[in-house]
Amino acid sequence: MPEGLEAEIYRRSAERCIGRTVAAVEIDDRQVMAFEIRSTLPAGTVTAARRIGKLLLLDLAFDSVAGPTFGVHFGMTGRLVVDGAAPIERLEYGSGRDDPAWDRLTIRFTDGGLLRVNDPRRWAVFTLDADETRYGPDMFDIDGDALATSFGRRRAAVKAVMLDQTVIAGLGNLCVDEVLWQAGVSPLAPVGSLDRPRVEALVAAMRTNLPAMLELGGSHRGVIDPETRVALPPCPRDGAPMRRQTIGGRTTVWCPFHQL
């Protein structure tokens, strides 16, 4: 966490910044682009709050002339706070504390408002004009044709491929496990072995379950939730033993009985 669902929650909160002008920026000097961001953003007015995959993007303009795009990738433990309100009070695998010492970015607006990124582990990354072309179709927009094209003739396990942001932008570990479980697709299946019905099943699972999880609060609100991942109870669908193993370098929870 945060995955694309959390980034979308943050994007909605960041919409409150549209129309505001940046007065000053405080940023962790460990950030690679700290100097450029600190010197570029002031006097810029936020014109849009967008998201691509897990990346929050704020477009800026200077005297009505389009300027740079400021990007925030929240890493595993970054939280957005706008005007003192955090749309996600606690990340599933992070701290619920809002310690000022963990503020890695503070944008002060001329109207007195604040946008902060609070991150105890310093994994959040801030950028200017990130390359948006490197991302695949967004998890909310992808269709069967696009997914089949993205899969191509790859031979890797579908779990690993679906985590690749150049294939599907926005999916993280929890969401991929949920989509695979809902679609009945084994995380070990080579993508090249998936026929069109199974590709369409993945698309249907994304279209149905990801918006529902978003409205419930994020990537931890699926059937294969953090409690299930720890306790490993019988499969909620068929009662078969669940399995936990590492696939593509990530902990994966799945049901070998109905995920084929």
URFEN-V776492 format. One record per run of one state. SS is the DSSP state (~ for helix, > for strand, _ for the rest). FROM is the first residue (numbers start at 0). TO is the last residue. If there is no record, write none. Layout:
# URFEN-V776492
ss=SS from=FROM to=TO
ss=SS from=FROM to=TO
This chain:
# URFEN-V776492
ss=_ from=0 to=2
ss=~ from=3 to=16
ss=_ from=17 to=19
ss=> from=20 to=26
ss=_ from=27 to=32
ss=~ from=33 to=39
ss=_ from=40 to=43
ss=> from=44 to=51
ss=_ from=52 to=53
ss=> from=54 to=61
ss=_ from=62 to=63
ss=> from=64 to=72
ss=_ from=73 to=77
ss=> from=78 to=81
ss=_ from=82 to=83
ss=> from=84 to=84
ss=_ from=85 to=98
ss=~ from=99 to=101
ss=> from=102 to=108
ss=_ from=109 to=112
ss=> from=113 to=117
ss=_ from=118 to=123
ss=> from=124 to=127
ss=_ from=128 to=130
ss=~ from=131 to=133
ss=_ from=134 to=135
ss=> from=136 to=137
ss=_ from=138 to=142
ss=~ from=143 to=150
ss=_ from=151 to=155
ss=> from=156 to=156
ss=~ from=157 to=161
ss=_ from=162 to=166
ss=> from=167 to=168
ss=_ from=169 to=171
ss=~ from=172 to=182
ss=_ from=183 to=188
ss=> from=189 to=189
ss=~ from=190 to=192
ss=_ from=193 to=194
ss=~ from=195 to=215
ss=_ from=216 to=224
ss=~ from=225 to=230
ss=_ from=231 to=241
ss=> from=242 to=246
ss=_ from=247 to=248
ss=> from=249 to=253
ss=_ from=254 to=259
